[in-house]
Amino acid sequence: MTLDTPFPFTALHGQPLLQSALLLATVDPLIGGVLVEGPRGTAKSTAARALAALLPGGRFVNLPLSASEEQLVGSLDLEAVLQGGEVRFRPGLLARAHEGVLYVDEVNLLADGLVDLLLDVCASGVNRIERDGISHAHAARLTLVGTMNPEEGELRPQLLDRFGLFVRLDNVLPPAERQAIVRARLAFDADPAAFAARHAPAQQALAARIASARAALPQIEFSDADHERVAALCHAAAVEGVRADLVMLRAARAHAALAGRGAIDAADIDAVAELVLAHRRHAEAEAGQASHTPPPLPSDSSGRQHDTAQAPADTAEPEDDWGALPPQVVPIAGVKSVRPLHAKKP
């Protein structure tokens, strides 16, 4: 992919859940970013770059794992101090990513302190600096996209919970989707400009939808029914705290705004629920869901399934004890004491 022509977002194939999560977090950056888990080669960085191209400034900022806190939040402009004795703020990566996309590859390998700081800024939309004689604050409404490969380590649960949405990618795709991805990739590599031109109308329409959804967001209110449904879903998932409730409501509102609706309905909540709960659901809740799933019906040698649970218990025939006598009831009073057996002496 060339640096001047990013792959069109509307030409992505095979990752609809990832595209949906990225759009939601872009419509409302206060959702708290998207954490994407999956192996290499699943278009994570391609999707993030493509998303940035839909935004007015087209800003895409990559945060390297070696970045320092000063590089991230900003620092004192030493040149201004040395030349004129002036205390001036030098913007960092957060300022550069304002109204754009901040991408962190292998975020699970980033220092916990920086991840915590990033998530703080995403949740508030403001970067505040109090250090080196600087007291400064600036807007930082950005779409945070963090990726991780679970084989290289996990995020601490406290940090995992603070990511708004979570997407787990499957690297095993159906043949038809694999073909579509490869064909699109080859066509783009052969002529990026022509490929982008073919998708320009769809790109412009999606960019307009995002802008319209952002503008409509403040007018969409949360009803009592929305609160009740979200609370029930979060309670059933046994999530800790109420962060999941807040994120789910925001995500449902963004989903409704993207669809051009002026109110949230149950379908909006259901559409975003798993993105919000997948990384927060308590293990006991998962076990409870599994226990309520009926086991598969046994099948005979012909492959046909039979519901043995419908047969009365007294008509079921034993499988392993053929010819065994039925059990007899023995009264306790009729049982005589039995002397212990001793091995005979040779």
N, C-alpha and C positions, 0 to 999 in steps of 0.2 A: 504494500500500500504506500502510495506517495504521501509526503508530508503535506502537500498543498491541496490534495483532493482526498478527503476522508471517505471511507466506504459509506454509502447512503444507509441511514437507519431503516428506511422503508424497504431496503433490499435484503435485510437480514433474514435468514431462514433457520428454523429448527429450535429457536429459543423464545417462544412467545411469552413465557412467564418472566424471563429476564427483561424483555422489552417492556412489559407491563409495569414491572417494579420500577424500572428506570424512569418511565414517563410519570408515574405517580410521584416519585421523589423530586422530579423536576418541576411539576406543577406546584407542589408544596414542599420546599426544601426543609421546612421545620419538621417533617416526618422523621428526619434523622439519618438519612443516607441508606444505602443498599449494600449489604454484605453478600458477596457471591462466592459460593464454595464449589470447586470443581477442578478437574485436572487441566493441564495445559492443552491448548488447541481447541478450546470450546468458545472462542470468540469473545472472551470477557473484555479485553482491552479494545478490540475492534468496536464492540457495542458502545463502550464508554466514549470513545472518540466520535463515533457516529452521533451519539446523543448531543455532544457539545456543538456539533455543526448545526443543530436545529435551533440553538439559542442565539439571541441577537448578536452578542459579541463573539460567539464561537470559541469561547475560552476553554481550553483544555490544559490543566496543570497536572503534571506528574510529580508525585512526592516520592523521592528516593528514600530507601531505607536508611541511608547514611545521613539524612538531613538532621540538623540540630534544631533545638527549640527556637533559636534566634532566626534561623532561615524560615521557619514555619510561621511564627507570629509577627516577625519584624524586629528591628533593633534600632539602636542609636546610630545616626548617620555620623560616623567619625570624621568624614571629610569636612562636613559642615562645621563640626566642632573645632577642628584644627585650623580651618581657614578663617572662620569668623567668630568662633566662640558661640555659635548658635546651636541650641539643642533642637535637633530635627529628627523626625521619625523616618526610618527607612522601611518601606513596606516589605512584607514577606510573602510567602506563597499563598497564604490565606487571602491577602488583599488582591493578589493577581487572579485568584480563582473566583472572586465575587461575580455573581450572576453567571457562573460557568460550572464546569465539572472539575472536581479535585479527585484524582485517581491515585489509589495506593495499591500497588501490586504486592501480594504477600503481606497483607496488613498484620497477619498473625506473627510476623517476624519483626514488626516495628516495636520500638520501646513502648511499654505500657503507658508511660507518662505522656508521650506524644499522641497515642490513640485516645487517651482520656481527654486531652486538650482538644483534639479534633472534634470529638463527639460533643463536648461542651459548646463549642462554637456553632456546630450544626444545629443544636437544639435551641440556641438563642438567636442565631443569625447575626451575632455581633462578636467581634474580636476585641478584647480589652487587654491592654498591655500596661503593666505597672512594674517597670524594671529599668535599671541603668539611668535613673533620673528622668524617665519618660512616663508620662501618664497620658495615654492615648486610647481612643476607641474608634473603630470604623466598622461599617456594615460588611458582613461576610455571609451573604445568602448564597450558598453554594450547594450543589448536588454532590455529596460524597459517595464515591463508589470504591469499596474495598474488596479485594479478592483474596482468596486463600486456598491452599491445597492442604486438606486435613492430614496428609501424610507427612507434612513438614511441621506439624505442631498445631495446637488449638489456642483459641483466644480464651482468656480468663472469663468465667461466667458473667462477672460484673460488667465486662466490656462487651461481651456478646449481646447481653440484654439491651445495651444502649444503642445498638444499631436498629434503625427503624424497621427495615424490611430484610428478609433473608430469602435467598434463592439457591437451591442446590441443583447444579447442572448434571445432567446425565451424559456421559461421553459415548454411550452406545445409542446411536440414532438409527431409525428405520432406513432401509435402502433408498426410498424415494426422497427423504429429507437430505440424506448424504449427497445424492446426486444434485439436488437443487443447490445446496451449499457450494459444491465444487464447481458447478456450471457458472454460478454467479461470481465466484472468486476468480475463475479463469477469464471470464469476460471483463471483469474490472481490471485485472492485471494487464490484459491486452491493450485496453484503451480506457484509462480512468476517466478522462474528460467525457468521452462519449457515453460511458456507462452512467456517470453522474447526471448527464443531460437527460437520459431516458427516464431517470427517476426524479427529475427536478419537480414536475408538477405534484407528485405525491409528497415529496419533501416539503414543498411550500404549503401544501394543505395541512400537513401534520404540524408544522411550525405555527401556523395560524391557529390550529386547535389548542396548542399549548398556551399561546398568548391569550386566547379567549378564556381558557379554563382558569388561568392565573387571575385574570381580571374578575371573573365571576365568583371566585372562591369566597371572598368575604360575605357575599350575599346568601350563601347557602347555610342554613341554620341546622342545628342538631335537635331533632325532636325527642320526646320522651321515649318513643318506640325505638329510636336509634340507640339511645343509651341502654335501654333494657336488653336489646338483642346483643349488643356488644358486651355488656356485663355478663350475660349468660354464657356467651362463647368463651370469654376469658376465665370465668369461674370453672367451666367444664374442663378447660385446659390446665387448671391449677397453677396459673402463672402467679408469680410473686409481684406484689405491688400493683400499681395502676398504670404503669407506663404503657403496657400493651393496650389498655382501653383507650388511652389518649391517641396512640399511634393509629389504632384501627379506625377511630372516628375520623382522624385527619385523612387517612388513606381512602376511606369510603367517600368522604367529601370530594377529594381530588378525582376519584373514579367517576363520580356523578358529574363533576364539572367537565371532565374530558368527554363524557357522553353528551354534553350539552343540556343536562337536566338542571333544574333549579332547586331540586330537593333530593335527599338521599332516600333510597328505598332498600329493601332487604337484599336485593340482588347485588347492590354495590358493596354492602357489608360482607356478604358471602364471597364475593369475588376477591376481596383483599384479606380475608381472615387467615388463610394459611400462610400468606407472606408475612403476616405479623406474628403468628403463633409458632411457626415451624421451629424457631430457635429458642423459644421461651417455654414451650410446653413441658410440664413437669413429667418426670419418668413415670410416676404413679398414674398420671392421667393417660399416658400412652398405654400402660399395661391394662388400665381399665377399658380403654377402647378396644384393645386386642381381645380381652375376655368377653366382650359383648359381640364379637364377630363369630357367627356360627361356624363350626368346623366343616370342612368339605365332606360331602356325602361319600360313603365308601362305594367303590365300584367293583363289579364282578369281572371275570376274565374277559367278558365281551366289551368292557369299558362302560357299561350302563351303571348309573348310580341308583342307589336304593336308600330310602329314608327309613332306617331301622328304628328310629325313635318313635315312629307311629305304631309299631307292633306292640300289643300288650305284653307286659313283662312275664306273665305266667305262661305265655305260649311260645316264648323264645326258646330255641333249642340250643343247648350248650355245644360249643364247637370242639373243645379239647377233651372233655370227659365223657365220651360216648359210652353208654352202658352203665354209668355210675348210678347208684341208688339215690333217691331223694333224701335230704337230711332228715333225721328223726329228732323230735324234741325229747330231751332226757331231763326228768325232774332232778333238782339239786339234791333233794333228800335221798334219792335212790343211788347216789354215787358213793361207793365205799372208799375208805382210805386205802391207798395203795402203798405197799411197803416198797422202799427204795430197792432197786436192783443192785446186786453186787456181782462183780465179775468172779467167776469160779477160779479157784486156785488150780494151777496146773498140777 
